[in-house]
Amino acid sequence: MTIIYFTRELPGLSFDLELAGFQVYEALAISEVFFLVERHPSAHIVVDHTVEDHAAREVEQHHPTLRLNSKATATDVLWELSSLSPGAPVQ
């Protein structure tokens, strides 16, 4: 499963998500998110709590996203994404 991880601080959860079996593309700007979505249209967009509300809303207006709070873990992301795609194998 592929994730576009929109954040303002690296590494954030990137490393933990990769260890959980995700292919992770990091984006630090809105333009990077949109570029990555064009290249990976089936990717899930995960928005870190470090992203400003206006930037997160800009992405949400065009694509479904999963917004994280400051206490979110890779396990939380795994659980949320598995509930979105019940038939998809999630490790």
Backbone hydrogen bonds in HBPLUS format (Angstrom, degrees):
<---DONOR---> <-ACCEPTOR-->    atom                        ^
c    i                          cat <-CA-CA->   ^        H-A-AA   ^      H-
h    n   atom  resd res      DA  || num        DHA   H-A  angle D-A-AA Bond
n    s   type  num  typ     dist DA aas  dist angle  dist       angle   num
A0023-GLN N   A0001-MET O   2.96 MM  22  6.26 165.8  1.98 153.8 158.5     1
A0044-HIS N   A0002-THR O   2.93 MM  42  6.33 164.9  1.96 151.6 149.4     2
A0003-ILE N   A0023-GLN O   2.83 MM  20  6.13 163.3  1.86 166.1 167.8     3
A0025-TYR N   A0003-ILE O   2.86 MM  22  6.22 160.3  1.90 161.0 167.7     4
A0004-ILE N   A0044-HIS O   2.80 MM  40  6.09 160.6  1.83 153.5 157.7     5
A0046-VAL N   A0004-ILE O   2.87 MM  42  6.07 164.8  1.89 153.6 158.4     6
A0005-TYR N   A0025-TYR O   2.76 MM  20  5.99 157.7  1.81 155.9 163.6     7
A0027-ALA N   A0005-TYR O   2.94 MM  22  5.99 157.6  1.99 147.5 143.1     8
A0006-PHE N   A0046-VAL O   2.83 MM  40  6.11 156.8  1.89 161.6 168.7     9
A0048-ASP N   A0006-PHE O   2.82 MM  42  5.99 175.2  1.82 170.9 172.4    10
A0007-THR N   A0027-ALA O   2.98 MM  20  6.30 162.4  2.02 172.2 177.9    11
A0014-SER N   A0011-PRO O   3.01 MM   3  5.59 151.9  2.09 149.0 146.9    12
A0017-LEU N   A0013-LEU O   2.84 MM   4  5.99 157.8  1.89 163.8 171.2    13
A0018-GLU N   A0014-SER O   2.93 MM   4  6.20 153.5  2.00 151.2 158.6    14
A0019-LEU N   A0015-PHE O   2.94 MM   4  6.25 155.0  2.01 149.1 156.1    15
A0020-ALA N   A0016-ASP O   3.04 MM   4  6.26 133.7  2.26 135.4 147.6    16
A0022-PHE N   A0017-LEU O   3.11 MM   5  5.69 161.8  2.15 153.0 148.2    17
A0021-GLY N   A0018-GLU O   2.97 MM   3  5.18 158.0  2.02 106.5 112.8    18
A0032-GLU N   A0029-ALA O   3.07 MM   3  5.28 125.0  2.39 100.6 114.3    19
A0033-VAL N   A0029-ALA O   3.18 MM   4  6.61 151.4  2.27 148.8 156.6    20
A0033-VAL N   A0030-ILE O   3.03 MM   3  5.11 116.5  2.45  97.8 113.4    21
A0034-PHE N   A0030-ILE O   3.05 MM   4  6.43 165.1  2.07 160.9 163.0    22
A0035-PHE N   A0031-SER O   2.97 MM   4  6.11 154.3  2.03 143.2 150.8    23
A0036-LEU N   A0032-GLU O   2.89 MM   4  6.05 164.6  1.91 150.6 154.5    24
A0037-VAL N   A0033-VAL O   2.88 MM   4  6.13 152.0  1.96 151.8 160.2    25
A0038-GLU N   A0034-PHE O   3.15 MM   4  6.36 152.1  2.23 142.5 148.7    26
A0039-ARG N   A0035-PHE O   3.26 MM   4  6.61 147.7  2.37 142.5 151.0    27
A0040-HIS N   A0036-LEU O   2.77 MM   4  5.90 143.1  1.91 148.1 159.4    28
A0043-ALA N   A0040-HIS O   3.05 MM   3  5.54 166.2  2.07 120.9 124.8    29
A0066-LEU N   A0045-ILE O   2.89 MM  21  6.29 144.5  2.02 151.7 163.1    30
A0047-VAL N   A0066-LEU O   2.77 MM  19  5.98 162.6  1.80 147.5 153.5    31
A0068-LEU N   A0047-VAL O   2.84 MM  21  6.08 160.7  1.88 174.9 171.0    32
A0051-VAL N   A0048-ASP O   3.21 MM   3  5.87 169.8  2.22 119.4 122.6    33
A0055-ALA N   A0052-GLU O   3.13 MM   3  5.43 121.6  2.49 104.4 118.2    34
A0056-ALA N   A0052-GLU O   3.00 MM   4  6.30 162.0  2.03 157.5 163.2    35
A0057-ARG N   A0053-ASP O   2.85 MM   4  6.03 162.3  1.88 154.9 159.6    36
A0058-GLU N   A0054-HIS O   3.10 MM   4  6.23 148.1  2.21 136.5 144.5    37
A0059-VAL N   A0055-ALA O   3.28 MM   4  6.62 156.2  2.34 147.4 151.9    38
A0060-GLU N   A0056-ALA O   2.92 MM   4  6.17 162.9  1.95 151.5 157.1    39
A0061-GLN N   A0057-ARG O   2.93 MM   4  6.07 136.5  2.12 146.1 155.3    40
A0062-HIS N   A0059-VAL O   2.99 MM   3  5.54 152.8  2.07 114.4 122.5    41
A0063-HIS N   A0059-VAL O   2.95 MM   4  6.07 147.4  2.06 154.0 164.3    42
A0072-ALA N   A0069-ASN O   3.19 MM   3  5.50 170.3  2.20 116.6 118.6    43
A0076-ASP N   A0073-THR O   3.08 MM   3  5.16 121.3  2.44  96.4 110.3    44
A0077-VAL N   A0073-THR O   3.17 MM   4  6.60 155.2  2.24 148.2 154.3    45
A0078-LEU N   A0074-ALA O   2.92 MM   4  6.16 162.8  1.95 150.9 155.7    46
A0079-TRP N   A0075-THR O   2.96 MM   4  6.19 161.3  2.00 148.9 153.3    47
A0080-GLU N   A0076-ASP O   2.94 MM   4  6.17 168.1  1.95 153.1 156.2    48
A0081-LEU N   A0077-VAL O   2.91 MM   4  6.06 171.4  1.92 158.9 161.3    49
A0082-SER N   A0078-LEU O   2.96 MM   4  6.06 150.5  2.05 145.1 153.6    50
A0083-SER N   A0079-TRP O   3.08 MM   4  6.31 141.7  2.23 144.5 154.1    51
A0084-LEU N   A0080-GLU O   3.19 MM   4  6.51 131.6  2.44 138.8 151.5    52
A0084-LEU N   A0081-LEU O   3.20 MM   3  5.06 133.2  2.44  91.5 104.1    53
A0085-SER N   A0081-LEU O   3.20 MM   4  6.42 145.3  2.33 144.2 152.0    54
A0088-ALA N   A0085-SER O   2.96 MM   3  5.34 151.7  2.04 114.8 123.8    55
